[in-house]
Amino acid sequence: MIGSRRRRAAAGAAPRLHPAGAVTLHARGVGLTRGGRQVLHDVDIDVVAGEVLALVGPNGAGKSTLLSALAGDLPVETGTVELDGLPVTQWRTEEMARRRAVLAQQHNLGFGFTVREVVEMGRAPWARTDRLSEDEERITAAMAAADVTRFADRAFTTLSGGEQARTALARVLAQDTHTLMLDEPTAALDLHHQESVMRIAADRAAAGAAVVVVLHDLGLAAAYADKVLVLRDGRTVAYGPPEDVLDPQLLSEVYSHPVEVLSHPVSGRRLIVPVRTGRCPVTGATVPQTAAETTTGSESAAEPPADTAPVDPPAARSAADTGRPTAPPASTPAAALHHGPARAATVSG
């Protein structure tokens, strides 16, 4: 009865803002079966105002399924999911849409809507509220943030995959909710727009929103997330700050591939690097299997020939605007960065 009264009182009104540290999404013991297969097992998670939470793990780990369960789009079979203190099943659709916005992996539209019309759809939940007057401001700001203003009048169906992804992001940003849920928002984007999307997520969190994002790029998770949840086979493997969770041994086991966590020699930021073997395309030297071998292997493997300039270490991803402290230097020597192509590799699953 109390929940029903609270839900009726909220109808048609803008939800209150949450203070930093408040939990907007709360899940305990979540279990879910799809196609006869158990895809989530007893998952606990809190999405917190003022933080970016990254969900990572290999393909089939249950990341997108967990996000859908948190959003209330998939009913859980065991456990509970609460949004703003109420079970997600107790919110009406329009009420949930004023509290959480969801960016899905797929962006399918069968009609010739223009980019601006798609972004305008994000304002639909506010049509009969006192925030209707904010529509133009929110739409304009969202399009600028997602870098889609210049093709506002183009049909959505004529856009590239990356342009469609950014348009869908602009729609979610225009919705302007205090909980933002993004499913692989960087998957179809170039390097510039990947960084832009994650800066938007960090900025939203800094402004007080709760952000949960599914990522395959562990480098982005290390740079921008305040907390990371690692999933494997639908189970939580680790949950906490990235400097605690993104451990090379743990990641190597989860992804079934050897992984190194390095500290960039200039910025100190963490770089997540899959171990690769072979010959350096620049020096011709044999690349060691692990960074530790660079200090114990042959001289030709550790140093380029005298007449060959060394390969500069890859540029670190800038994450200064996230407000997260610089990670302590990793034990692996930074010299390992000098082997192989001059680019920072990331592990994806």
Residue frames relative to the residue before (quaternion, step in Angstrom):
aa qw qx qy qz dx dy dz
M 1.0000 0.0000 0.0000 0.0000 0.00 0.00 0.00
I 0.6527 0.5027 -0.3179 0.4692 3.59 0.92 -0.89
G 0.6502 0.5186 -0.3163 0.4564 3.56 0.96 -0.89
S 0.6475 0.5209 -0.3213 0.4541 3.59 1.00 -0.82
R 0.6483 0.5074 -0.3239 0.4661 3.58 0.98 -0.80
R 0.6506 0.5074 -0.3217 0.4645 3.58 0.96 -0.83
R 0.6583 0.5118 -0.3146 0.4536 3.57 0.97 -0.82
R 0.6631 0.4913 -0.3159 0.4681 3.62 0.94 -0.81
A 0.6447 0.5282 -0.3259 0.4463 3.57 1.00 -0.79
A 0.6741 0.5079 -0.2969 0.4466 3.57 1.11 -0.67
A 0.5258 0.6625 -0.4142 0.3362 3.58 1.16 -0.50
G 0.8394 0.1903 -0.1598 0.4833 3.55 -0.93 0.98
A 0.6815 0.4486 -0.2865 0.5022 3.58 1.25 -0.08
A 0.5237 -0.6141 0.4823 0.3405 3.53 -1.17 0.59
P 0.4669 -0.6766 0.4798 0.3067 3.62 -0.87 0.84
R 0.5360 -0.6217 0.4621 0.3356 3.54 -1.15 0.62
L 0.5202 -0.6233 0.4836 0.3272 3.53 -1.22 0.52
H 0.3762 -0.7190 0.5391 0.2257 3.55 -1.15 0.62
P 0.4604 -0.6482 0.5133 0.3230 3.61 -1.05 0.62
A 0.6418 -0.5166 0.3887 0.4125 3.57 -1.18 0.48
G 0.7707 0.3212 -0.2593 0.4855 3.56 -0.90 0.93
A 0.5435 0.6085 -0.4102 0.4074 3.60 1.23 -0.21
V 0.4092 -0.7039 0.5296 0.2379 3.56 -1.07 0.79
T 0.1827 -0.7962 0.5684 0.0980 3.59 -0.70 1.06
L 0.7649 0.1533 -0.0969 0.6180 3.59 1.13 -0.66
H 0.0289 -0.8059 0.5885 -0.0584 3.54 -0.73 1.13
A 0.0406 0.8052 -0.5878 0.0673 3.60 -0.62 1.12
R 0.0076 -0.7962 0.6044 -0.0284 3.54 -1.00 0.87
G 0.8708 0.0626 -0.0658 0.4832 3.52 -0.99 0.97
V 0.2590 0.8126 -0.4931 0.1718 3.58 1.14 0.58
G 0.0413 0.7744 -0.6283 0.0618 3.53 -0.90 1.04
L 0.0392 0.8095 -0.5803 0.0800 3.57 -0.98 0.84
T 0.1805 -0.7739 0.6023 0.0754 3.54 -1.06 0.88
R 0.0012 -0.7831 0.6218 -0.0098 3.57 -1.01 0.86
G 0.8413 0.0623 -0.0770 0.5314 3.54 -0.84 0.99
G 0.6841 -0.4976 0.2775 0.4554 3.56 1.08 0.69
R 0.6643 0.4725 -0.3026 0.4938 3.59 1.28 0.10
Q 0.4229 -0.6865 0.5304 0.2618 3.55 -0.93 0.90
V 0.0955 -0.8423 0.5303 0.0122 3.59 -0.45 1.22
L 0.7554 0.1665 -0.1560 0.6142 3.59 1.27 -0.21
H 0.0947 -0.8043 0.5866 0.0047 3.55 -0.94 0.97
D 0.8577 -0.1990 0.1458 0.4511 3.57 -0.61 1.16
V 0.2449 0.7963 -0.5102 0.2135 3.58 0.85 1.00
D 0.1281 -0.7602 0.6343 0.0580 3.55 -0.99 0.96
I 0.1501 0.7951 -0.5746 0.1229 3.59 -0.91 0.86
D 0.1113 -0.7558 0.6408 0.0765 3.54 -1.20 0.67
V 0.1754 -0.7438 0.6368 0.1022 3.56 -0.99 0.91
V 0.1606 -0.8562 0.4909 -0.0131 3.53 -0.48 1.31
A 0.5154 -0.6333 0.4846 0.3139 3.57 -1.00 0.84
G 0.7898 0.2911 -0.2353 0.4859 3.56 -0.93 0.94
E 0.7254 0.3888 -0.2308 0.5190 3.60 1.28 0.10
V 0.3006 -0.6842 0.6283 0.2163 3.50 -1.37 0.46
L 0.1071 -0.7772 0.6194 0.0309 3.56 -0.78 1.10
A 0.1659 -0.7926 0.5825 0.0700 3.59 -0.71 1.09
L 0.2077 -0.7371 0.6325 0.1162 3.55 -1.02 0.93
V 0.0473 0.8103 -0.5787 0.0795 3.60 -0.56 1.14
G 0.3117 0.7245 -0.5791 0.2062 3.53 -1.31 0.36
P 0.6448 -0.5367 0.3682 0.4009 3.60 -1.21 0.30
N 0.7029 -0.4212 0.3471 0.4561 3.55 -1.32 0.12
G 0.8153 0.2459 -0.1924 0.4877 3.55 -1.01 0.85
A 0.4345 0.7224 -0.4486 0.2968 3.59 1.24 0.17
G 0.5592 -0.6142 0.3879 0.3995 3.60 1.20 -0.50
K 0.3342 0.7831 -0.4751 0.2222 3.59 1.25 0.21
S 0.7218 0.4278 -0.2513 0.4826 3.59 0.73 -1.05
T 0.6139 0.5365 -0.3468 0.4636 3.58 1.07 -0.67
L 0.6440 0.5064 -0.3221 0.4744 3.59 0.97 -0.80
L 0.6458 0.5135 -0.3308 0.4580 3.59 0.92 -0.82
S 0.6579 0.5060 -0.3101 0.4636 3.60 0.97 -0.83
A 0.6347 0.5152 -0.3269 0.4743 3.58 1.07 -0.72
L 0.6494 0.5094 -0.3158 0.4680 3.58 0.97 -0.83
A 0.6799 0.4975 -0.2813 0.4595 3.58 1.06 -0.77
G 0.4826 -0.6669 0.4356 0.3641 3.58 1.25 -0.32
D 0.4912 0.6726 -0.4231 0.3568 3.58 1.25 0.18
L 0.7434 0.2281 -0.1644 0.6069 3.59 1.25 -0.42
P 0.3639 -0.7325 0.5231 0.2394 3.62 -0.70 0.97
V 0.3661 -0.7220 0.5402 0.2299 3.57 -0.94 0.86
E 0.4189 -0.7101 0.5112 0.2428 3.55 -1.15 0.62
T 0.7719 0.0779 -0.0631 0.6278 3.55 1.17 -0.60
G 0.7385 0.3956 -0.2969 0.4582 3.54 -1.17 0.58
T 0.3859 -0.7136 0.5438 0.2148 3.54 -1.35 -0.08
V 0.1069 -0.7447 0.6542 0.0782 3.54 -1.29 0.57
E 0.0558 -0.8069 0.5880 -0.0063 3.56 -0.75 1.08
L 0.1473 -0.7489 0.6417 0.0753 3.52 -1.13 0.83
D 0.8381 -0.0726 -0.0018 0.5407 3.57 -0.67 1.13
G 0.7659 -0.4274 0.1937 0.4396 3.54 0.92 0.99
L 0.7154 0.3727 -0.2570 0.5322 3.60 1.25 -0.03
P 0.5742 -0.5611 0.4489 0.3924 3.61 -1.10 0.56
V 0.5518 -0.6391 0.4145 0.3396 3.59 -0.92 0.86
T 0.6070 0.5701 -0.3530 0.4265 3.59 1.16 -0.49
Q 0.6694 0.5119 -0.3031 0.4449 3.61 1.19 -0.35
W 0.6081 0.5371 -0.3640 0.4574 3.59 1.23 -0.12
R 0.4152 -0.6514 0.5671 0.2857 3.55 -1.12 0.68
T 0.6870 -0.5221 0.3140 0.3960 3.56 -1.17 0.62
E 0.7060 0.4578 -0.2850 0.4591 3.60 0.78 -0.95
E 0.6234 0.5340 -0.3447 0.4554 3.58 1.11 -0.60
M 0.6428 0.5005 -0.3225 0.4819 3.58 1.00 -0.78
A 0.6538 0.5353 -0.3136 0.4332 3.58 1.00 -0.82
R 0.6474 0.4821 -0.3277 0.4910 3.60 1.21 -0.29
R 0.7129 0.4463 -0.2437 0.4828 3.57 1.26 -0.22
R 0.8015 0.0557 -0.0373 0.5943 3.57 1.08 -0.59
A 0.1781 -0.7617 0.6167 0.0882 3.55 -1.07 0.85
V 0.1764 -0.8110 0.5565 0.0385 3.55 -0.91 0.99
L 0.1595 -0.7467 0.6404 0.0834 3.55 -0.92 1.02
A 0.2431 -0.7918 0.5482 0.1158 3.58 -0.51 1.21
Q 0.6330 -0.5277 0.4022 0.3988 3.57 -1.30 0.25
Q 0.7639 0.3289 -0.1677 0.5293 3.57 0.92 -0.92
H 0.1327 -0.7911 0.5957 0.0418 3.57 -1.04 0.84
N 0.1494 0.8301 -0.5153 0.1518 3.56 0.47 1.24
L 0.0606 0.7635 -0.6396 0.0656 3.53 -0.85 1.05
G 0.2941 -0.8070 0.4932 0.1379 3.56 -0.72 1.08
F 0.6932 0.4306 -0.2725 0.5096 3.58 1.24 -0.03
G 0.5895 -0.6307 0.3990 0.3090 3.54 -1.26 0.44
F 0.1102 0.8049 -0.5717 0.1146 3.58 0.77 0.99
T 0.4281 -0.6629 0.5395 0.2936 3.55 -1.11 0.64
V 0.6845 -0.4665 0.3573 0.4315 3.54 -1.29 0.27
R 0.6666 0.4997 -0.3164 0.4536 3.58 0.84 -0.88
E 0.6452 0.5196 -0.3300 0.4526 3.60 0.95 -0.80
V 0.6281 0.5189 -0.3410 0.4691 3.59 1.03 -0.72
V 0.6638 0.4936 -0.3096 0.4690 3.59 0.90 -0.86
E 0.6172 0.5589 -0.3393 0.4377 3.59 1.02 -0.75
M 0.5673 0.6085 -0.3829 0.4016 3.59 1.13 -0.60
G 0.5979 0.5904 -0.3584 0.4068 3.56 1.13 -0.56
R 0.6667 0.5008 -0.3007 0.4629 3.59 1.18 -0.41
A 0.4048 0.7539 -0.4514 0.2529 3.61 1.24 -0.15
P 0.6544 0.5266 -0.3525 0.4126 3.67 0.85 -0.75
W 0.7117 0.4564 -0.2534 0.4701 3.59 1.16 -0.51
A 0.3304 0.8023 -0.4591 0.1907 3.60 1.29 0.12
R 0.7987 0.2273 -0.1181 0.5445 3.62 0.96 -0.71
T 0.5427 0.5886 -0.4109 0.4361 3.54 1.00 0.85
D 0.6443 -0.5265 0.3851 0.3992 3.54 -1.32 0.13
R 0.6185 0.5388 -0.3503 0.4521 3.61 1.26 0.04
L 0.3439 0.7521 -0.4876 0.2798 3.58 1.28 0.22
S 0.6453 0.5536 -0.3168 0.4203 3.58 1.05 -0.78
E 0.6312 0.5532 -0.3287 0.4331 3.61 1.23 -0.32
D 0.3873 0.7796 -0.4512 0.1967 3.59 1.26 -0.26
E 0.7125 0.4665 -0.2901 0.4365 3.58 0.61 -1.08
E 0.6516 0.5196 -0.3147 0.4544 3.58 0.94 -0.86
R 0.6894 0.4813 -0.2839 0.4609 3.58 0.87 -0.93
I 0.6516 0.5146 -0.3203 0.4560 3.59 0.95 -0.82
T 0.6662 0.5040 -0.3015 0.4597 3.57 0.89 -0.94
A 0.6782 0.4913 -0.2925 0.4616 3.59 0.90 -0.91
A 0.6566 0.5161 -0.3147 0.4511 3.59 0.97 -0.83
M 0.6589 0.5039 -0.3134 0.4623 3.59 0.95 -0.82
A 0.6471 0.5075 -0.3200 0.4705 3.57 1.02 -0.77
A 0.6582 0.5214 -0.3132 0.4436 3.59 0.92 -0.89
A 0.7344 0.4053 -0.2213 0.4974 3.59 0.99 -0.84
D 0.3994 -0.7490 0.4468 0.2826 3.59 1.33 0.04
V 0.4787 0.6520 -0.4592 0.3672 3.59 0.80 1.02
T 0.3854 0.7578 -0.4669 0.2434 3.62 1.23 -0.02
R 0.6786 0.5354 -0.3081 0.3974 3.57 0.89 -0.90
F 0.7645 0.2479 -0.2049 0.5587 3.62 1.16 -0.26
A 0.1264 0.8452 -0.5046 0.1228 3.55 1.07 0.83
D 0.7423 0.4191 -0.2250 0.4719 3.60 1.04 -0.73
R 0.5117 0.6379 -0.4309 0.3814 3.60 1.22 0.05
A 0.5348 -0.6086 0.4748 0.3436 3.57 -1.18 0.56
F 0.5634 -0.6265 0.4243 0.3317 3.56 -0.95 0.91
T 0.6735 0.5277 -0.2990 0.4225 3.58 0.97 -0.85
T 0.6565 0.5066 -0.3208 0.4575 3.63 1.19 -0.29
L 0.5474 0.6491 -0.3828 0.3641 3.59 1.26 -0.15
S 0.5427 -0.5660 0.4984 0.3698 3.54 -1.29 0.32
G 0.6918 -0.4716 0.3348 0.4325 3.57 -1.26 0.24
G 0.6708 0.4971 -0.2993 0.4618 3.57 0.96 -0.84
E 0.6499 0.5063 -0.3148 0.4714 3.59 1.02 -0.77
Q 0.6276 0.5171 -0.3369 0.4745 3.58 1.03 -0.70
A 0.6410 0.5296 -0.3241 0.4512 3.58 0.98 -0.85
R 0.6757 0.4816 -0.2962 0.4731 3.59 0.94 -0.83
T 0.6182 0.5272 -0.3449 0.4701 3.60 1.08 -0.65
A 0.6469 0.5048 -0.3154 0.4767 3.58 0.99 -0.82
L 0.6236 0.5230 -0.3348 0.4749 3.58 1.06 -0.71
A 0.6371 0.5266 -0.3315 0.4549 3.60 0.96 -0.82
R 0.6177 0.5383 -0.3454 0.4576 3.60 1.02 -0.73
V 0.6731 0.4912 -0.2922 0.4693 3.57 0.93 -0.91
L 0.6454 0.5124 -0.3208 0.4670 3.59 1.00 -0.78
A 0.6415 0.5259 -0.3239 0.4550 3.60 1.01 -0.78
Q 0.5756 0.5946 -0.3715 0.4210 3.58 1.15 -0.57
D 0.1464 -0.8718 0.4618 0.0722 3.55 1.29 -0.51
T 0.2783 0.7487 -0.5432 0.2587 3.54 0.59 1.21
H 0.5413 -0.6390 0.4343 0.3317 3.57 -1.21 0.34
T 0.7083 0.2838 -0.2627 0.5905 3.60 1.30 0.13
L 0.1054 -0.8049 0.5839 -0.0037 3.55 -0.70 1.17
M 0.0701 -0.8121 0.5786 -0.0269 3.58 -0.70 1.16
L 0.0226 -0.8357 0.5440 -0.0715 3.56 -0.42 1.29
D 0.1655 -0.7974 0.5767 0.0647 3.57 -0.66 1.14
E 0.8256 -0.2094 0.0682 0.5196 3.56 -0.36 1.34
P 0.0792 0.8534 -0.5120 0.0565 3.62 0.77 0.97
T 0.7114 0.4544 -0.2623 0.4675 3.62 1.17 -0.41
A 0.4163 0.7727 -0.4324 0.2067 3.59 1.26 -0.24
A 0.7871 0.3241 -0.1687 0.4969 3.62 0.90 -0.86
L 0.5888 0.6411 -0.3270 0.3680 3.56 1.29 0.02
D 0.5065 -0.6105 0.5129 0.3282 3.53 -1.27 0.49
L 0.7482 -0.4284 0.2675 0.4303 3.56 -1.30 0.27
H 0.6565 0.5210 -0.3185 0.4428 3.59 0.87 -0.93
H 0.7380 0.4205 -0.2451 0.4673 3.57 0.80 -0.97
Q 0.5405 0.5740 -0.4126 0.4562 3.61 1.17 -0.35
E 0.6807 0.4778 -0.2856 0.4763 3.54 0.87 -0.97
S 0.6338 0.5433 -0.3270 0.4429 3.57 1.00 -0.83
V 0.6590 0.5068 -0.3133 0.4589 3.60 0.90 -0.90
M 0.6946 0.4643 -0.2949 0.4637 3.59 0.87 -0.87
R 0.6041 0.5225 -0.3653 0.4782 3.61 1.12 -0.52
I 0.6093 0.5356 -0.3480 0.4698 3.59 1.06 -0.71
A 0.6503 0.5130 -0.3154 0.4631 3.59 0.93 -0.90
A 0.6724 0.4904 -0.2954 0.4692 3.58 0.92 -0.90
D 0.6489 0.5144 -0.3184 0.4615 3.58 1.00 -0.80
R 0.6340 0.5215 -0.3333 0.4637 3.58 1.00 -0.78
A 0.6500 0.5017 -0.3148 0.4761 3.56 0.99 -0.81
A 0.6480 0.5205 -0.3194 0.4552 3.59 0.95 -0.84
A 0.6787 0.4710 -0.2824 0.4876 3.58 1.17 -0.60
G 0.6980 -0.5020 0.2582 0.4405 3.60 1.28 0.08
A 0.5348 0.6266 -0.4197 0.3812 3.61 1.21 -0.09
A 0.3636 -0.6613 0.6002 0.2650 3.53 -1.35 0.33
V 0.0693 -0.8204 0.5673 -0.0173 3.58 -0.65 1.12
V 0.0013 0.7605 -0.6493 0.0030 3.56 -0.96 0.94
V 0.0153 -0.8278 0.5558 -0.0751 3.55 -0.72 1.11
V 0.3214 -0.7115 0.5948 0.1918 3.55 -1.02 0.89
L 0.0054 0.8137 -0.5787 0.0538 3.57 -0.75 1.07
H 0.2747 -0.7119 0.6153 0.1979 3.53 -1.25 0.57
D 0.6622 0.5020 -0.2985 0.4695 3.57 1.13 -0.59
L 0.2918 -0.7904 0.5157 0.1554 3.57 -0.32 1.25
G 0.5710 0.5831 -0.3811 0.4344 3.57 1.17 -0.45
L 0.6492 0.4949 -0.3116 0.4863 3.58 1.02 -0.76
A 0.6295 0.5264 -0.3339 0.4638 3.58 1.01 -0.76
A 0.6608 0.5083 -0.3063 0.4595 3.58 0.95 -0.88
A 0.7153 0.4750 -0.2578 0.4430 3.58 0.98 -0.85
Y 0.8381 0.2843 -0.0942 0.4559 3.58 0.87 -0.91
A 0.6517 0.5421 -0.3359 0.4106 3.62 1.08 -0.47
D 0.3830 -0.6863 0.5697 0.2405 3.53 -1.19 0.65
K 0.7694 0.0437 -0.0340 0.6364 3.55 1.22 -0.62
V 0.1758 -0.7678 0.6104 0.0840 3.54 -1.23 0.63
L 0.1242 -0.7504 0.6437 0.0841 3.55 -1.06 0.83
V 0.1764 -0.7861 0.5881 0.0721 3.57 -0.70 1.12
L 0.1145 -0.7968 0.5928 0.0253 3.55 -0.78 1.11
R 0.0573 0.7521 -0.6565 0.0087 3.52 -1.25 0.61
D 0.8408 -0.0286 -0.0266 0.5400 3.57 -0.77 1.08
G 0.7185 -0.4859 0.2481 0.4313 3.56 0.98 0.89
R 0.6614 0.4814 -0.3030 0.4888 3.58 1.28 0.12
T 0.4969 -0.6363 0.4995 0.3143 3.55 -1.15 0.61
V 0.2042 -0.7775 0.5873 0.0940 3.55 -0.80 1.09
A 0.7841 -0.0969 0.0947 0.6056 3.57 1.01 -0.81
Y 0.0187 -0.7902 0.6114 -0.0387 3.55 -1.15 0.69
G 0.5195 0.6261 -0.4540 0.3633 3.58 -0.63 1.08
P 0.7556 -0.3249 0.2605 0.5056 3.60 -1.23 -0.31
P 0.6030 -0.6061 0.3708 0.3628 3.61 -1.01 0.73
E 0.6368 0.5355 -0.3502 0.4303 3.61 1.01 -0.67
D 0.6793 0.4473 -0.2870 0.5061 3.58 1.24 -0.37
V 0.7319 0.4677 -0.2271 0.4404 3.55 0.99 -0.90
L 0.7205 0.4418 -0.2577 0.4683 3.59 0.92 -0.89
D 0.1228 0.8084 -0.5427 0.1919 3.48 0.51 1.36
P 0.5308 -0.6711 0.3951 0.3343 3.64 -0.77 0.91
Q 0.6568 0.5029 -0.3302 0.4546 3.60 0.93 -0.78
L 0.6607 0.5030 -0.3101 0.4629 3.57 0.92 -0.91
L 0.6830 0.4846 -0.2962 0.4593 3.60 0.85 -0.93
S 0.6208 0.5427 -0.3427 0.4501 3.59 1.02 -0.73
E 0.6693 0.4867 -0.2945 0.4780 3.56 1.01 -0.80
V 0.6766 0.5088 -0.3010 0.4391 3.58 0.88 -0.94
Y 0.7770 0.3512 -0.1784 0.4910 3.58 0.90 -0.94
S 0.3688 -0.7561 0.4693 0.2686 3.60 1.31 0.04
H 0.6563 0.4064 -0.3208 0.5488 3.54 1.03 0.90
P 0.5057 -0.6597 0.4453 0.3328 3.62 -0.87 0.81
V 0.0725 -0.7986 0.5968 -0.0294 3.54 -0.89 1.05
E 0.1623 -0.7599 0.6202 0.1077 3.53 -1.15 0.70
V 0.1997 -0.7363 0.6323 0.1346 3.55 -1.17 0.66
L 0.0676 -0.8299 0.5529 -0.0301 3.55 -0.40 1.29
S 0.3455 -0.6933 0.5862 0.2374 3.51 -1.30 0.38
H 0.4374 -0.7035 0.4857 0.2791 3.57 -0.69 1.05
P 0.5086 -0.7026 0.4024 0.2930 3.62 -0.78 0.98
V 0.7091 0.4268 -0.2649 0.4948 3.62 1.15 -0.41
S 0.8048 0.3011 -0.1454 0.4904 3.58 0.63 -1.14
G 0.3934 -0.7159 0.4867 0.3095 3.60 1.12 -0.58
R 0.4609 0.6859 -0.4526 0.3350 3.59 1.25 -0.05
R 0.5197 -0.6526 0.4599 0.3042 3.54 -1.15 0.65
L 0.1259 -0.7586 0.6369 0.0553 3.53 -1.08 0.87
I 0.2232 -0.7683 0.5895 0.1113 3.57 -0.81 1.05
V 0.0107 -0.8477 0.5239 -0.0821 3.55 -0.36 1.28
P 0.3230 -0.7207 0.5726 0.2198 3.61 -0.76 0.97
V 0.4599 -0.6743 0.5015 0.2870 3.58 -0.94 0.85
R 0.0191 -0.7922 0.6092 -0.0309 3.55 -0.87 1.04
T 0.2130 -0.7732 0.5847 0.1221 3.56 -1.05 0.75
G 0.4143 0.6880 -0.5262 0.2797 3.53 -1.23 0.42
R 0.5997 -0.5494 0.4287 0.3935 3.55 -1.21 -0.48
C 0.5112 -0.6388 0.4857 0.3077 3.53 -1.03 0.87
P 0.4093 -0.7399 0.4706 0.2520 3.63 -0.66 1.03
V 0.6637 0.4999 -0.3055 0.4651 3.60 1.20 -0.36
T 0.8032 0.2921 -0.1346 0.5014 3.57 0.75 -1.10
G 0.4063 -0.7083 0.4809 0.3193 3.58 1.15 -0.55
A 0.5065 0.6527 -0.4248 0.3701 3.60 1.27 -0.07
T 0.5417 -0.6004 0.4762 0.3454 3.55 -1.24 0.50
V 0.3333 -0.7409 0.5503 0.1926 3.55 -0.78 1.03
P 0.4257 -0.7167 0.4829 0.2682 3.62 -0.73 0.99
Q 0.6012 -0.5861 0.4082 0.3583 3.53 -1.22 0.52
T 0.7895 0.0922 -0.0563 0.6041 3.59 1.06 -0.68
A 0.6359 -0.5548 0.3724 0.3862 3.53 -1.19 0.51
A 0.5918 0.5918 -0.3704 0.4030 3.59 1.08 -0.64
E 0.6359 0.5553 -0.3255 0.4258 3.55 1.12 -0.69
T 0.5375 0.6317 -0.4147 0.3742 3.60 1.20 -0.32
T 0.7028 0.4428 -0.2690 0.4874 3.59 1.17 -0.49
T 0.7484 0.3722 -0.2090 0.5076 3.60 1.24 -0.30
G 0.5735 0.6150 -0.3758 0.3895 3.57 1.24 -0.31
S 0.7425 -0.3941 0.2906 0.4571 3.53 -1.34 -0.14
E 0.6407 -0.5422 0.3811 0.3878 3.54 -1.25 0.52
S 0.6488 0.5242 -0.3297 0.4422 3.59 1.00 -0.75
A 0.6547 0.4946 -0.3216 0.4726 3.60 1.14 -0.55
A 0.7195 0.4592 -0.2605 0.4512 3.59 1.05 -0.67
E 0.8045 0.1902 -0.0917 0.5551 3.59 1.07 -0.59
P 0.4611 -0.6651 0.5024 0.3044 3.59 -1.05 0.75
P 0.6422 -0.4956 0.3905 0.4352 3.59 -1.20 0.30
A 0.6538 -0.5653 0.3381 0.3724 3.56 -1.17 0.67
D 0.7352 0.4169 -0.2484 0.4733 3.60 1.02 -0.67
T 0.6244 0.5062 -0.3443 0.4851 3.56 1.28 0.31
A 0.4161 -0.7094 0.5087 0.2544 3.58 -0.79 1.01
P 0.4938 -0.6573 0.4705 0.3206 3.62 -0.94 0.77
V 0.4977 -0.6395 0.4991 0.3069 3.51 -1.22 0.60
D 0.4308 -0.6999 0.5030 0.2675 3.56 -0.80 0.98
P 0.5308 -0.6122 0.4653 0.3563 3.59 -1.07 0.62
P 0.5886 -0.5927 0.4052 0.3717 3.59 -1.11 0.62
A 0.5421 -0.6096 0.4675 0.3405 3.53 -1.16 0.65
A 0.4424 -0.6995 0.4955 0.2635 3.53 -0.97 0.85
R 0.4997 -0.6130 0.5120 0.3351 3.51 -1.16 0.57
S 0.3806 -0.7353 0.5142 0.2237 3.56 -0.76 1.03
A 0.0567 0.7963 -0.5988 0.0642 3.55 -0.78 1.03
A 0.2608 0.8133 -0.4934 0.1644 3.56 1.21 0.43
D 0.6797 0.5075 -0.3024 0.4348 3.56 1.09 -0.71
T 0.5389 0.6223 -0.4229 0.3789 3.62 1.18 0.02
G 0.4122 -0.7259 0.4638 0.2966 3.59 1.16 -0.45
R 0.5119 0.6399 -0.4355 0.3725 3.60 1.24 0.04
P 0.5148 -0.6471 0.4515 0.3353 3.62 -0.98 0.72
T 0.5714 -0.5793 0.4558 0.3607 3.52 -1.22 0.52
A 0.4640 -0.6855 0.4859 0.2804 3.55 -0.91 0.95
P 0.5369 -0.6138 0.4557 0.3569 3.62 -1.06 0.62
P 0.6175 -0.5581 0.3839 0.3998 3.59 -1.08 0.59
A 0.4225 -0.6886 0.5287 0.2604 3.52 -1.04 0.83
S 0.6038 -0.5906 0.3966 0.3596 3.55 -1.22 0.48
T 0.5912 0.5774 -0.3725 0.4224 3.58 1.17 -0.49
P 0.4772 -0.6947 0.4466 0.3005 3.62 -0.80 0.93
A 0.5322 -0.6528 0.4404 0.3110 3.55 -1.03 0.84
A 0.5030 0.6653 -0.4268 0.3497 3.60 1.20 -0.34
A 0.5487 0.6270 -0.4001 0.3817 3.58 1.17 -0.49
L 0.5991 0.5907 -0.3635 0.3999 3.58 1.14 -0.55
H 0.6226 0.5837 -0.3418 0.3935 3.59 1.16 -0.39
H 0.6320 0.5257 -0.3405 0.4563 3.58 1.24 -0.05
G 0.7841 0.3046 -0.2331 0.4880 3.56 -1.01 0.78
P 0.7613 -0.3660 0.2652 0.4649 3.56 -1.34 -0.08
A 0.4878 -0.6780 0.4721 0.2820 3.56 -1.12 0.71
R 0.5335 0.5585 -0.4676 0.4299 3.56 0.41 1.25
A 0.4585 -0.6665 0.5128 0.2874 3.54 -1.13 0.70
A 0.2336 -0.7750 0.5740 0.1237 3.53 -0.74 1.07
T 0.1566 -0.7720 0.6078 0.1003 3.53 -1.18 0.57
V 0.4394 -0.6760 0.5240 0.2744 3.53 -1.22 0.54
S 0.0240 0.7801 -0.6252 0.0078 3.55 -0.88 0.82
G 0.1778 -0.7971 0.5701 0.0888 3.48 -1.18 0.56
